Amino acid sequence: MEAAAYAEFRDLESRHWWFIGRWAIFSELLERRVFPDVARNPDCLDVGCGMGGALERLAAAGGTVTGTDVSVDALKWCRGRGFPRVLHADGTNMPFADASFDVVTAFDTIEHIPDDLAAFRECRRVLRPGGKFVLSGPAYEWLWTHQDDVVHHQRRYTTSRVAEVARRAGFVVEHTSYFNVALFPVILGVLGMVKIKERLFPPGDADQSSNVSIPVPGPANALLARLLAAERHLVSRVSMPFGHSLILIARKPPDP
């Protein structure tokens, strides 16, 4: 991502409705569908750890927590938050031995990597047999806007497409779902207007702000956070048929 986007995420992660809601969903998924099926005190890796939000959630399981990212500034920030086991690495070539981790997560990460199949295979390589892989990402190519260019997306997914890549990489897919469902009709309307604006007035190279930089009044921010966080009860149990983002949970099968 652009350095400006990393800075915005650092400043807004603890208070912006999108971050609050999505972390509630991811925490529920980990507690319900991941941690109960792996070793106690699991060794966890977050690929594309950014500012360290996922590291806090993984640490709740009580094991070791490791993170990788391509941003040196992000890694410095994570160390300042108390996570020393973070290092500079590409998601397709990580400096870990085979079968090093019980859980590997990639929250809004692999859509940034040009060769997503290689990234999936690398995540599988460093997982122990029976280990869990958790991914989130943006949904639907037809929702593409300048925002995707700002954060250096290579693609947006459907649940069927991301599941197919996971299977090709050797995973057993256990659960997929869309999320950000309740707000999806509103998002469609807003993005429709954004697309029209971008067609009439193409954004320039200097326009590098992300969507989370748009101010949201306090009461509205709290309401949106509650709406998105409430989806954790559904997304962790059933596969929602549409939404602005998606998740996948897959397992590395035992060695033959």
Backbone hydrogen bonds, N-H to C=O, Kabsch-Sander energy under -0.5 kcal/mol:
donor,donor_aa,acceptor,acceptor_aa,energy
2,E,150,V,-1.0
5,A,2,E,-0.5
6,Y,2,E,-1.7
7,A,3,A,-2.2
8,E,4,A,-2.1
9,F,5,A,-2.4
10,R,6,Y,-2.3
11,D,7,A,-2.0
12,L,8,E,-2.1
13,E,9,F,-1.7
15,R,12,L,-1.6
16,H,12,L,-2.8
20,I,16,H,-2.3
21,G,17,W,-2.8
22,R,18,W,-2.2
23,W,19,F,-2.3
24,A,20,I,-1.5
25,I,21,G,-1.8
26,F,22,R,-2.8
27,S,23,W,-2.4
28,E,24,A,-1.8
29,L,25,I,-2.2
30,L,26,F,-2.4
31,E,27,S,-2.5
32,R,28,E,-2.4
33,R,29,L,-2.7
34,V,29,L,-0.6
34,V,30,L,-1.1
35,F,30,L,-2.8
37,D,34,V,-1.7
38,V,35,F,-1.3
41,N,61,A,-0.7
44,C,42,P,-0.6
44,C,64,T,-2.8
45,L,103,V,-2.2
46,D,66,T,-2.5
47,V,45,L,-0.6
47,V,105,T,-3.2
48,G,46,D,-0.5
48,G,68,T,-1.3
49,C,46,D,-0.5
49,C,68,T,-2.9
52,G,49,C,-2.5
56,E,52,G,-1.4
57,R,53,G,-1.1
58,L,54,A,-2.7
59,A,55,L,-2.2
60,A,56,E,-0.7
60,A,57,R,-0.6
61,A,58,L,-1.7
62,G,59,A,-1.9
66,T,44,C,-2.3
67,G,85,R,-2.3
68,T,46,D,-2.1
69,D,87,L,-1.4
72,V,70,V,-0.7
75,L,71,S,-1.8
76,K,72,V,-2.1
77,W,73,D,-2.0
78,C,74,A,-2.2
79,R,75,L,-2.2
80,G,76,K,-1.9
81,R,77,W,-1.1
81,R,78,C,-0.6
82,G,79,R,-1.5
83,F,78,C,-1.8
86,V,84,P,-1.8
87,L,67,G,-2.1
89,A,69,D,-1.3
89,A,87,L,-0.5
90,D,93,N,-0.6
93,N,90,D,-1.6
96,F,94,M,-1.9
99,A,125,R,-2.5
100,S,97,A,-0.6
100,S,126,V,-1.5
101,F,126,V,-2.4
102,D,43,D,-2.5
103,V,43,D,-1.8
104,V,132,K,-2.5
105,T,45,L,-2.8
106,A,134,V,-2.4
108,D,106,A,-0.7
108,D,136,S,-1.1
109,T,106,A,-0.7
109,T,136,S,-0.7
112,H,109,T,-2.2
113,I,110,I,-1.3
116,D,114,P,-1.0
119,A,115,D,-1.6
120,F,116,D,-2.6
121,R,117,L,-2.5
122,E,118,A,-2.1
123,C,119,A,-2.3
124,R,120,F,-2.2
125,R,121,R,-2.3
126,V,122,E,-1.8
127,L,123,C,-0.6
127,L,124,R,-0.8
128,R,101,F,-3.0
130,G,252,K,-3.1
131,G,128,R,-2.8
132,K,102,D,-2.0
133,F,250,A,-3.1
134,V,104,V,-2.4
135,L,248,L,-2.6
136,S,106,A,-1.8
137,G,246,L,-1.9
139,A,244,H,-2.1
140,Y,157,Y,-2.9
143,L,140,Y,-1.7
144,W,141,E,-1.9
148,D,145,T,-1.3
149,D,145,T,-0.9
150,V,146,H,-2.2
151,V,147,Q,-1.9
152,H,149,D,-1.1
153,H,148,D,-2.9
154,Q,111,E,-3.7
155,R,111,E,-0.8
157,Y,138,P,-2.8
162,V,158,T,-2.4
163,A,159,T,-2.0
164,E,160,S,-1.9
165,V,161,R,-2.0
166,A,162,V,-2.0
167,R,163,A,-2.3
168,R,164,E,-2.3
169,A,165,V,-1.6
170,G,167,R,-1.4
171,F,166,A,-2.4
172,V,251,R,-2.7
173,V,171,F,-0.6
174,E,249,I,-2.6
175,H,249,I,-1.9
177,S,247,I,-1.7
178,Y,240,M,-1.4
179,F,245,S,-2.5
184,F,181,V,-1.5
187,I,183,L,-2.7
188,L,184,F,-2.6
189,G,185,P,-1.8
190,V,186,V,-2.5
191,L,187,I,-3.1
192,G,188,L,-2.1
193,M,189,G,-1.8
194,V,190,V,-2.3
195,K,191,L,-2.7
196,I,192,G,-1.9
197,K,193,M,-2.5
198,E,194,V,-2.8
199,R,195,K,-1.8
200,L,196,I,-2.2
201,F,197,K,-3.5
207,D,204,G,-1.4
208,Q,206,A,-1.4
213,S,210,S,-1.6
214,I,211,N,-1.8
221,N,217,P,-2.9
222,A,218,G,-2.3
223,L,219,P,-2.1
224,L,220,A,-2.7
225,A,221,N,-2.2
226,R,222,A,-2.0
227,L,223,L,-2.4
228,L,224,L,-2.4
229,A,225,A,-2.6
230,A,226,R,-2.0
231,E,227,L,-0.6
231,E,228,L,-1.2
232,R,229,A,-1.8
233,H,230,A,-1.2
234,L,231,E,-0.9
235,V,231,E,-3.1
236,S,232,R,-1.5
237,R,234,L,-1.7
238,V,234,L,-3.3
240,M,238,V,-0.8
244,H,179,F,-0.7
244,H,180,N,-1.0
245,S,179,F,-1.9
246,L,137,G,-2.4
247,I,177,S,-2.7
248,L,135,L,-2.4
249,I,175,H,-2.8
250,A,133,F,-2.7
251,R,172,V,-2.7
252,K,131,G,-2.5
